[in-house]
Amino acid sequence: MNDETTKLSRRDFFKTGTVLAGGVALATASLIPYDGLLFASEAPGAKGKWYGIGIDINKCIGCGKCANACKIENNVPRDPFYFRSWVEQYTIKNDGAILVESPNGGIDGFKQAAPTADIYKSFFVPKMCNHCAKSPCTQVCPVGATFETEEGIVLVDEEYCIGCRYCVQACPYGCRYIHPEKGTVDKCTLCFHRLKKGLQPACFEICPTEARIFGDLNDPHSKINYFLKNHTCMVVKPHLNTGSKLFYNALSPEVR
């Protein structure tokens, strides 16, 4: 996750989108319906819990409480370079330029980078591990330190991790970092320790607008399934076909 402002013209964006069109078509072909929903990978055969995540961009106010709660709950270094969860601000200017900012992960709030008169639209996008069903990070780990639980949560075993950084490079969503003190990989665990106690992940519990939803994708009555059935949801970078289980409502094509 990078704190620096990224600038991308709308023309460059659509030029890139044309190149990726073939990949998107292939990824779409692999989508299969499951229980009335649309997933980017095959649904699990097990009958147990299979966690999914939903984020309603329309409800996110960019308060950064989620990123701060994550750091406190999981002892993430306070330095502004390490995050398990963070928030990005997207500003689309009238001239088509796209500004992406995430100062200190959004914990300290945001300041608009462009004059109001120059802004076409602006919105916030929370980011975190996608807990992919076909996670690239688990595939490249040479020692099996990164793995999936039966519930579909991607974790890292610190005792096995050798800090080789293969998984950091393989993650297409920038969700991993090397812990500065431990020398091992760290990432979002969906607060697995809290889930085992029947509690919500810290970032979900703290959200004042309930922009974050999670639950069991195998439970037709869960909050996440209700969210998916009643919104037009998409995943980030669908052409990669990672089986992302992080679904966004109102996902703008500028988000990457």
N, C-alpha and C positions, 0 to 999 in steps of 0.2 A: 504494500500500500504506500503510495507516494503522496506527500504533502504538497508538492509543487503544482502550480496551475498548469493545466494542459490546454493548448489551443488547437482547434481543428476546424477547418472551414466546412460548411455544409457540402460544398462541391467535392472536397476530399472524402467526406464521409460516404457520399453516394457512389463515388468512384470505387471505394473499397467494398461497398455493399454489392456492386456489380460483380466484382471478382469472386465474392463469397456466395453468389447466388446459386452456383452449382452445388456447393456444399450444403446450403440450406435445403435445397431440393432433396438431396440424399438423406439428410437428417429427418426431413418431414416424412419421407417414405418409411422411416423406421419407427415413426410414432404409432402406437397402438392404443385403441380405446380400452379402458379398464374401469368397470363399474361407473360408466358415465363420464369419466375424466380422461384427460389426455396426458400421457406420460412420455418422457423422452427416452425411456428404456422399458424393458419388460418388467411387469409387476412381480414382486417376490412370490415364490410359491408357498412360503411359510405362512402360517395363520397367526403368528404372533404380531407384536407391535412393529410398525414400520414407519418411522417418523418422517414427516415432511414439514416444511416451513413456508409460511406465507408472509409477504410484506405488502401493505397497501400504501403505495407512494402518495396517493391522494391525502392520506391522513398524517404523513410524516411532517413535522414542523421544524426539523433540524435542531432540536434542543440538545442533542448529544448525550442525553442521560443514559442511553443504552450503552454507548462506548465507555462512559465513565463507570457504570455499574459493572460492566464486564471486567475492567481492569481491577476494580476493588475485589470482586468476588473470586477472581482467578489469579490474583497476585501477578498480573501482567506488569512489566516494567513501566514506570511512569513517564519515561522518555517519550517524546513525540514521534518515535519511529517504530514502535511496537504495538500492534493491535490485533486482537482476535475479532473485534467488531468495530466498525467505524461508519461514519456518514459522509457522503459526498454531496456537494452542491453543484448542480448543473445549471448554467446560465446560457440561454440561447439568445444571441444578439440579433437585432434587426438585419444586420448584414450577413447573417448566416454563420458567424463565428461561434464556436462552442467553447465555453470556459468551464473547466472542471476543477473544483477546489475541495480540499479537506484539511484545513489547518488544525493540527493536533487531533486529527480524527473526528473533529466536530465537537469535541468536549468543551471547548471554550466558546462555542457559538460561531456564527458566520458574519462576515461583512461583505456586502455586495461589491463585486469587483468592477461593475460597470454602472454608469449613470442610468437612472430609471428610464429616461427617455430612449436609451439605446437598447433596452431589453425587450425581446419578443416574449420570452417566458423563462421562468426559473422554478426549480423544484429540487427536493432532497431525495437521495437514494441511500438507504442503509445497506451496508455490505457486510458479509460474513461468509464463513465456509458454506459451500453449497451441499455438502454431505452427499456427493454424487454416488449414484448406484454403480457407475462404472468409473470410479475415480482414477484419474491418471497418476495421482500421487502414490496410491497403493501398488500400482503396477510397476513403478520404477524403483521402489525401495529395495535395495540389495540385501537387506537383512531381515525384512519382514517386520520392521518396527512400526510402520503405519498400517493400520488394518481397519476393517469394518466390524462393528458389533452385530449381533443378531437383529438389533432394532434399526440397522441401517445408519448408524452414527460412525463417522470416520474419526479414529483416535490415533494417538502416537504413544508407544511404549518407550518412556525415557531410558529404561534400562537397556534396551536394544539399540536405540538410535545412536548412530556414530557421527551425526552432524555432517554428512557428506553433501547435503544441499540438493540432492537429486530431486526430491519431492518439491522443494521450494521452487525449482525451475520448472517442474512439470505442471504445477498448479496454474491453470489458465486464468484464475480469478484473483491471484495475488494474496491468498489467504494464509500463507505460512511465513514464518520468520525464524531465525536462529536466536534462541534465548541468549542474551549477552553474558549471563553468569553460568548457566548450565552447559552451554555449548551444544544443546540439542534442539530439535525442531519443536516449535510451539504453535498452536492453532486453536480455533474454536472447537470445543467439545460438546456444544449445546448444553453446557453445564450438566454433564452426565451424572455427576455426583449428586446434583439436586433432583434430577429425574428419578433416580433410584429411591429418593425419599418422597416421591409424589409431588415435588415442587416444580414450578416453572423455571426455565432458564432465567438468569438475572436480567438480561436485556429485555425479555418479554414482560417480566413482572413490573419493571420500572417504567415502561412506556406509558406516558400520560394520555395518549390518544388511541391506544390499542391498535397501532399500526402494524404490530407484529402478531402473527398467529402461528401456532404450531400444534401438532397433534398426530394421531395415528392414521396414516393413509389407508390402512386395512379396516378401519372402523368407519362405516358409512355415515355414522351420526356424529363424527368428530368435528371440531371447529375448523380444522384445516380442510376437510372435505366440503363443509358448508361454504367456506370461503372460495374454494375452487369452483364449485358449482354455480355460485352466484356472482362471479366476476370473470372478466376476460383476462386470464393470467398467462404470463409468458416467463421463460427463463432467459438468463443472460447467455449470450453466445450459443444459441441452440445448434449451430452448425457443427460444433465440436462433439455433439452427441455423447456427453459425459454422464447422462442420466441425472442431471441436476435435480435436487429435491427442494430447491429454493425458488418459490414461485412469486412473481411480482404482479400486482394489479396496477394498471395504468403505466406499464413500462414503456417509456419513450424510446424510439429507435436510436437516439443519440447515446444512450447508456451502453457502455461496453465494459 
